[in-house]
Amino acid sequence: MVYIIVVYDMRADRTRLMLNFLRKYLTHVQNSVFEGAVTEGDLETIRNHTQSLLKPDESAIIYRIGSDKYVERTVIGDDPTDDSQFL
């Protein structure tokens, strides 16, 4: 498993395409920002499909981190990854 952070910039009327796709694999943590642990195969799928969704003047960045243990994460306010908020 690898830990990734995906950020993207798309036209407002098209962001739903990326949002719906990335929700299948990652946790939505901010507008246009997702994170989570995925397999190498899922990472390749995310790369390929993300590339196919983008139009000229749109972009995405995938940050690959070997493991979530190497991420120091500080959340100020409600943590969108905290499952207890959805009880």
N, C-alpha and C positions, 0 to 999 in steps of 0.2 A: 504494500500500500504506500502511496505517496500522498502528501498533503499539498493541496493547491489552493490558491486564491485567484479568482477570475474577476477582472474588472472590464467593463465594456462601455463604449460610447456609441450610441446609435440614435438615429432620428427618433423623436418622441413617439411617433405613430408606429414605430417598428420594434420598440423595446420589448413588447409582450412576446415576440417570437423567441428572443434570447431568454427571457425570464422563464417561460414555460419549458424550454429545453433544459436549461441548467438546473431547474428544480428537480429534475429526475435524478440528478447525481449529487448535488451540493446543497448546502444551507444558504438561504438568502439572508444576508446580514445587513445590507444597506442598499439604497438605490443603486442598481447596476453593479453590485458587489456580491460575490458568492465565495464560500470556502468549504473545505471538507477533505476527507480522505477518500481516495479512489484507487482502483487498480490501474496498472499500466495500460490495460486494454481500454478501460473507461476513459483514461486520459487521452489516448489516441482518438477515441470517438469524439470526445469533447473538442479536441483540436480541429479535427476534420469538419465536424458539423458547424462549429463556430465560424470557421473560414467560409463555409458555404452560405451562411446566413448574412455575412457582411456585404454591404454595398460600398461603392466608392465614398470616401470621406467618413467612413465608420471604422472603428477599431476595437480590438480586445487585447488584453494583456493577461497571460497566464503565468503566475508566479508559482514555481515548483519548489517545495520544501521537502526534504527527505522524510520528515515525520513531524507531527504536531508537537512533539516534545521539544523541537527546536524553535518554536514560535512563542515569543513572550507576548501575550495578548492582554491588553488592558481595555476594558469596556467601561465607559462612563455613561450612566443611564441604564436603561433596560437592555439586557443581553438577548439578542434575537436567537441565540443558540441554546438558551435555557429552556429546556422542554417543560419545566414545571409551570411556566406561564400559560401553558395551553391545557391545563387540567379541566 
